[in-house]
């Protein structure tokens, strides 16, 4: 009887350890996915990730965009929302 109780305790410990691993891993994976999402949006627009911004060069002019400029609800904004909303690298303000 004691053997069966010991096996039950081991099962409970294993379940608790699995729950702890899932609780720790889920936010880490979510954070990595969000980071990869906005970086892929930047490269899809022809940009280069530079720290926490995306730099897109078109017609010799470099535009700098933030994560909020590129991503809405975890998805890339389409080109009509994207182009013309950033700030120029020569600091002339928004280009719209």
N, C-alpha and C positions, 0 to 999 in steps of 0.2 A: 504494500500500500504506500509506503514511504517513497518508493521508486516512482510511482505514478504521480505523486504530488511534486516530486522534484522535476519531472519532465514537464508538468504543467507550468511550474514556475519558470523554467527555462523558455518555454513557449511565450509566456507573458513578457519576459525580458527581451526576447527577440523581436516581438511585435512593437514594444516600446522603442527599441533601438531603431527599427525601420521607420517608425513615425518621426523620430528625431532627425534622422537623415533626410527624410522627405521635407520636413519643416525647414531645415537649413538649406537644402539644395534648391527648392522652388524659387525663393527670391533671387538667388544667384543666377539661375538659368534665365529667369524673367529679365533681369537686368542685362545679361549678355545678349538676349534676343532683341531688346530695345536698342541697344548700342549698335548691333549689326544691322538693324532695320534702317536707322537713319544714315548710317554710313553707306549702305547700298543705295539709298535714295540719292545721296550726294553723287556717287559715281555714276548712277543712271543718268543724271543730268549733265554729265561730263565734267564734274567737279573733282576736287582733291580735298580730302579731309585734312585739316590743319588744326590740331588740338580739338577744340570744341566747336569749330566752325567749318563751313564748307566754302571753298573758293572755286568759283566758276569763271573761266576766262572765255569771253566771246567777243569777236571783232576787236581784239586788242585791249578790251576793258575787263578788269577783274571785279567780279561781284562777290561779296561775302554774305553768307547766309547762316542763320542759326538753325538749331534743330527744329524750333517752332515754325520756321519758314518752310521747312521741307516735309514735315510729317504731321498728319492729322489722324488721331485715333490709331496710331500704329501703322498707318499706310501712307505711301508717298502721295504728295499733292500732285495733280496733273500739271502739265506745262502751262495752261492758262492761269492757274493759281500761282505758279512758281516764278516765271520770268517777270522781271521788272519790280520785284518786291524787296530786293536786297539793297545794300548800300555799296557804293563804289569804293574801291581801294584808295582813291584820291580824296575820300571823305566829302563828297558833294551832297550827301544825304540820299534819301530814297530816289530811285530812278524812274518811278512811275509817272 
